[in-house]
Amino acid sequence: MASSVAHTGRGTPWLLSLPALALYLALLAVPLVLTAILSFNAFDGMRGIQQTLGWGNYLEILLDGYYQEIFLRTGGMALAVTVICIVLGVPETLILAKMKPVWRGTFFVVILGPLLISVVVRTLGWSVLLGSQGLVNTALRSLGLVDEPIRLLFSMTGVVIVLTHVFLPFMIIAVWSAMQRLDGQIEHAARSLGAGPFTTFRRIMLPQLMPGILSGAIIVFALAASAYATPAIIGGRRVKVVATTLYDEFFNSLNWPLGAAIAVLLLLANVLIIVGCNRIVERRFKQVFA
Amino acid sequence: MSSLSLRALSKSYGPVHAVRDMNLDVKEGEFLSLLGPSGCGKTTTLQMVAGFVPPTTGSIVVDGHELTSIAPEKRDMGVVFQSYALFPHMSVAQNIGFGLEMRRVERGELKRRVEEALAMVRLAGLEGRYPSELSGGQRQRVAIARALAIRPRVLLLDEPMSNLDAKLRGEMHVELRSLQRRLGITAILVTHDQVEAMTMSDRIAVMTNGGIAQLGTPQEVYDRPTSEFASRFLGHTNVLSGRVEKRAGDEATVKVGPVSFRTKLAKDQIGPEIAVFIRPERLRLGSPDEATLRGLVGTRLFLGGSWIYEIETELGSLRITQQNIGALQPEEGEPVGVSWNADDLRIIATEGSHG
């Protein structure tokens, strides 16, 4: 028995992971490579896609202020959503941790709720709330907080609000799992040494939650930067982001190579930003990650 | 150096009374242990003293000042936790210096006091290490140094040795005890380990059901337990059934097996059937002919320094410990005699009559 295991040992893991590898190749690697190749092709309004290879599309995107603005806007939006998710999500998780188990369960369902609803339904729901005659503006005006309805629908503010709502659960789950690994006595140790509740949180608890905050931030940033439905419905034509732009290139302008180049650049930017932040945070808090 | 008093301290969680009406005075420089099984309220008591858990009623007084409603960070208590609770993202020096930093101790002074604390626990030179790079024993020393660096009024030790192996634990008992004596700091230790409580403490409070069953020096509590619980919890004890034969005031004649002896007997002992306790080391093994009681050796265990015997007698199974002094020891199954001094027998108010 033992010898046959040792004999087949080498090839077996590869053989067993073959179905998964095949799926990965067919569904992820091949389309990515094809998209990358497509992005180097030229496009002619009259003759369609030209089977030539060149950096033309990339130069057009990188040098054109129009595309630069879209990329910067998308980055800013993803960053804003990530920061708000951290600012709201971390205290929310702390509160959850202090709740009685029954209430905690209830609130977990409430928090995870947005993920259970179809993206289209949820986004349309928000557009009803955020419109100039919507619930939010009506309430603000009835309370006398604003005179004119504030523009929430078809604005960056609206997009950020809705994306935060959808992505907050990811942050909370990530911070929650980091919190489960903490030693409950550490908080008491800090208090007994003379640190008040706020200092204890800032100096002792927060650094230990960094791995959770970081993984949450990576998920939220990546999802926000490539979000399509919310910017399309809430932002509309006025708030163009990378995902909606590349959709337009593919399906309105039919300029597939340019769309492919935008997609590749979005992927690259995402990877660079995430890997870079990961490096910085891991180095800064290396003892917690050990 | 500080004195600490608990006055009618109680803690209830709904219908559960974790600690009930606890009164305790800890003297300046004293080392007091709260000893008891899990769930006896010892940890809750310590947490109330540290300020992590608010008492339901009662008060905590340190040096004449009421502490009950003061936040934990303002109590000046040094706490050593079971898990050590070191800050994983801080170096040894930062861990130890944290309490001083919170007290706004000036930089040079802080560095000096961190070094002093490290030297105290014999860890000089490990300032730059992180907790993950230390052994269990070293972590515990850092935890002790961190608690002592702030020069606390009272040192609170919450089962600090339970994560150490037996040998290291024994060494730490001696070391921590001598450190506490040298600094003259008042200390309260929570433990379920009777050896730990006896080796380290000036006094032991044996706790059960949220209250103190007995308070006294280790020797008092061990030699003159006032309850069956204390007697059984501290070391091993043999329970013999006795019978009150004559009674005059608080004097009585009690018959145990074939022998009778005179003793003081509290009024709340009803009798005539009573339980009599004797420690294993106070029983003597001898030849069957000249002994008080005869029996057969059931089990014999060798512990190096001593032997443990289980002797089957007409009064039940008795445990006897014998020092290993090189003498020939009876084998399992051999007939032996057991004898004792009447002075070593203890009659304790039975659990029932104490509530």
Interface residues (C-beta under 8 A of the other chain):
Chain A: D183 Q185 I186 H188 A189 A190 R191 S192 L193 G194 A195 G196 T199 R203 I204 P207 Q208 F285 Q287 V288 A290
Chain B: A50 G51 F52 A71 P72 E73 K74 R75 M77 G78 V79 F81 Q82 S83 A85 L86 F87 P88 H89 M90 F98 G99 M102 R103 Y130 P131 S132 R146 A147 I150 L156
